[in-house]
Amino acid sequence: MKPRLSLSLVGSVPSRPLTLGGVLKPWLCELWLLLMGSGLNANFLPHEEDVDFINEYVNLHNDIRGSVFPAGSNLRFMTWDVALSRTARAWGKKCLYQRNTHLDKAYESHPVFNGIGENMWVGPENEFTASIAIRSWHEEKKSYNFQNDTCLEYENCSHYIQLVWDNSYKVGCAVTPCRRIGNIHFAALFICNYAPGGTLTRRPYQAGAVCSQCDNADRCTDFLCSKIK
C-alpha cells in the first residue's frame, strides 16, 4: 500500500486575499518543499511485486548470467521469489547501506533457504532504474580475474560474483525511498536477495560449453540450466 500524505493547513492560510506577488508564491514554495520532504516522489518507484519491475530485473540477471565470459557450463536460470523480495523490502525500509544481519541466521529471511545472498545499490531516487543498478554490479567484472579467482587490490568484486554465482536460481529485489543515506538526499536503496547465496570462496561458476554441466533433468534455457518445462 502506498503511503498517504496527510497535510494540516490549519493556521497556514492567511485571512487576507492571496496575491501572487505577496503571499501566494512563498506559500506554494513552502508547500512544495513539504511535499518533497514527505516522500511524495516515492510513488514513482516500483513496488517489489510490480510485474514489469520483476520481469525487468529477472530478465537482466539471466541475460548477464547467460553471456558470461568465459562461458559458463553450469549457471542456473533465475526465477522470482516473493519471500526474497519481501525480505529486501523489509530491510530496505531501515535505510541502512549495510548487509542485512538476518541473512545468515536460519530461517529468519526465508522459509526454505538458509545463507541468503545480497547485493545493494544506493543513489539518487530520480536516477534509479533496475538496469542502472544491476549493470553497476556487472561493471565489477573489470576488476575480477576469473582464471586466478582474484579481485584487484582495493576493489570490490563481490556484487559481480553474486550476480553470476552458479547455484543461485531464486532472486527477489525491492527499491525503497530514503530521505537520506550518507550524503545522498532523497535516495533510492535497491536490494536484491539470492538463494542459495554465493559463498565467495571459489570461482562463481565452471567454465565450459554452455549447459554442458547441467543436471540430467535440466533443460538449457537462454544458455542456462533450467528446470522450466
C-alpha positions in Angstrom: 0.0 0.0 0.0 1.4 3.4 -0.9 1.8 5.8 2.0 -0.8 8.5 2.2 0.3 12.1 2.6 -1.5 14.0 5.3 -1.1 17.8 5.4 -2.6 20.0 8.1 -3.0 23.5 6.8 -4.8 24.9 9.8 -3.4 28.4 10.6 -1.2 28.4 7.5 -3.7 30.2 5.2 -3.8 34.0 5.7 -7.1 35.6 6.3 -6.5 38.4 3.7 -6.7 37.6 0.0 -3.7 35.9 -1.6 -1.7 37.9 -4.1 0.8 36.4 -6.5 3.5 38.9 -5.6 3.0 38.9 -1.8 1.9 35.6 -0.2 0.9 33.0 -2.8 4.4 32.3 -4.2 6.2 31.8 -0.8 3.3 29.7 0.5 3.4 27.5 -2.7 7.2 27.1 -2.3 6.8 26.0 1.3 4.0 23.6 0.3 6.2 22.1 -2.4 9.1 21.6 -0.1 6.8 19.9 2.4 5.5 17.6 -0.3 9.1 16.7 -1.4 10.2 16.2 2.1 7.4 13.9 2.8 8.5 11.4 0.2 5.7 12.1 -2.3 8.1 11.3 -5.2 8.4 7.8 -3.7 5.3 7.0 -5.6 7.4 6.9 -8.8 9.5 3.9 -7.5 8.2 0.5 -8.5 6.6 -1.8 -5.9 8.5 -5.1 -5.2 5.6 -7.1 -6.7 5.0 -5.0 -9.8 5.1 -7.4 -12.7 7.0 -5.1 -15.1 9.6 -4.4 -12.4 10.1 -8.1 -11.7 10.4 -9.0 -15.3 13.0 -6.3 -15.8 15.4 -7.3 -13.1 14.9 -11.1 -13.5 15.5 -10.9 -17.3 18.5 -8.7 -16.8 20.0 -11.2 -14.3 19.5 -14.1 -16.8 20.9 -12.1 -19.7 24.1 -11.4 -17.8 24.4 -14.9 -16.5 23.8 -16.4 -19.9 26.5 -14.3 -21.6 29.4 -14.6 -19.1 33.0 -14.8 -20.3 34.5 -17.3 -20.2 31.3 -19.1 -21.0 29.6 -21.0 -18.1 28.8 -24.6 -18.2 26.6 -24.8 -15.0 24.9 -21.5 -14.3 21.3 -21.8 -13.3 18.4 -19.9 -14.8 16.9 -17.5 -12.2 13.2 -17.1 -11.3 11.5 -14.6 -9.0 10.9 -15.4 -5.3 8.3 -13.4 -3.4 9.8 -14.1 0.0 13.2 -12.8 -1.1 11.7 -9.6 -2.5 9.8 -9.0 0.8 13.0 -9.6 2.7 14.7 -7.0 0.5 11.8 -4.5 1.1 11.8 -5.1 4.9 15.5 -4.4 5.2 15.4 -1.5 2.8 12.9 0.3 5.0 15.6 0.7 7.5 17.5 2.9 5.0 20.8 1.4 6.0 23.5 0.8 3.4 24.8 -2.3 5.1 24.3 -6.0 5.0 21.1 -7.5 6.4 22.1 -9.0 9.7 19.4 -11.7 9.5 20.5 -13.3 6.2 22.9 -15.7 7.8 20.5 -16.8 10.6 18.5 -20.0 9.9 15.0 -19.3 8.5 15.0 -15.6 9.6 15.0 -14.4 6.0 13.3 -17.2 4.1 11.1 -20.1 5.0 13.1 -22.6 2.9 16.6 -21.3 2.2 19.5 -20.6 4.5 22.5 -18.5 3.6 20.8 -15.8 1.5 22.9 -13.7 -0.8 22.6 -9.9 -1.2 23.5 -7.1 -3.5 22.9 -3.5 -2.7 22.9 -0.2 -4.6 22.2 3.3 -3.4 21.8 6.5 -5.5 19.6 9.5 -6.1 16.0 8.4 -6.3 15.4 10.3 -9.6 18.3 8.3 -11.2 17.2 4.9 -10.3 16.4 2.1 -12.7 17.0 -1.6 -12.1 19.2 -1.7 -15.2 21.5 1.1 -13.9 21.9 -0.7 -10.5 22.4 -4.2 -11.8 24.8 -3.1 -14.5 26.9 -1.2 -11.9 27.4 -4.6 -10.2 28.3 -6.2 -13.5 31.0 -3.4 -14.0 32.9 -5.1 -11.2 33.9 -7.8 -13.7 36.6 -5.5 -14.9 38.3 -5.9 -11.6 37.8 -9.7 -11.4 40.3 -12.3 -12.8 38.4 -15.5 -13.4 41.5 -17.6 -14.1 43.1 -16.7 -10.8 39.9 -16.1 -8.9 41.2 -12.8 -7.6 39.9 -9.2 -7.4 42.2 -6.2 -7.9 43.6 -4.8 -4.7 41.4 -2.1 -3.1 38.5 -3.1 -5.5 35.2 -4.9 -4.7 34.1 -7.8 -6.9 31.5 -9.3 -4.5 28.5 -7.9 -6.3 29.6 -9.3 -9.6 30.4 -12.7 -8.1 27.0 -13.0 -6.6 25.4 -11.8 -9.8 26.9 -14.8 -11.7 27.0 -17.4 -8.9 26.2 -20.7 -10.5 24.0 -22.2 -7.7 21.7 -19.2 -7.2 18.4 -19.7 -9.0 16.0 -17.6 -7.0 16.1 -13.8 -6.8 13.9 -11.1 -5.2 14.5 -7.4 -5.3 13.0 -4.2 -3.9 13.7 -0.5 -4.1 13.0 1.8 -1.2 12.9 5.6 -1.0 15.0 7.0 1.8 15.1 10.6 3.0 18.9 10.4 3.3 21.6 7.8 3.1 25.1 9.1 3.7 25.4 12.3 1.7 22.6 11.4 -0.7 19.3 13.2 -0.1 16.1 11.6 -1.4 17.9 8.3 -2.1 16.8 5.1 -3.6 18.1 1.9 -1.9 17.9 -1.1 -4.2 18.4 -4.6 -2.7 18.4 -8.0 -4.4 18.4 -11.2 -2.4 19.5 -14.5 -3.8 19.0 -18.2 -2.9 21.1 -20.1 -2.5 23.5 -17.3 -1.9 27.1 -17.2 -3.1 29.8 -18.1 -0.6 32.6 -16.2 -2.5 35.0 -19.0 -1.6 35.7 -20.2 -5.2 35.1 -19.2 -8.8 31.5 -18.3 -9.2 30.9 -20.9 -11.9 32.5 -23.6 -14.0 33.9 -22.5 -17.4 33.0 -24.6 -20.4 30.4 -25.2 -23.1 27.1 -23.7 -22.1 24.8 -26.1 -20.2 27.3 -29.0 -20.5 27.3 -29.4 -16.7 23.5 -29.2 -16.1 21.7 -31.9 -14.2 20.2 -34.7 -16.2 16.7 -33.4 -15.5 17.5 -29.8 -16.6 17.0 -28.2 -20.0 19.0 -25.4 -21.5 17.1 -22.1 -21.4 18.8 -19.0 -22.7 22.2 -20.7 -22.2 21.4 -21.5 -18.5 20.5 -24.7 -16.7 16.8 -24.6 -16.1 14.0 -26.8 -14.7 11.4 -24.9 -16.6 9.3 -27.4 -18.7 
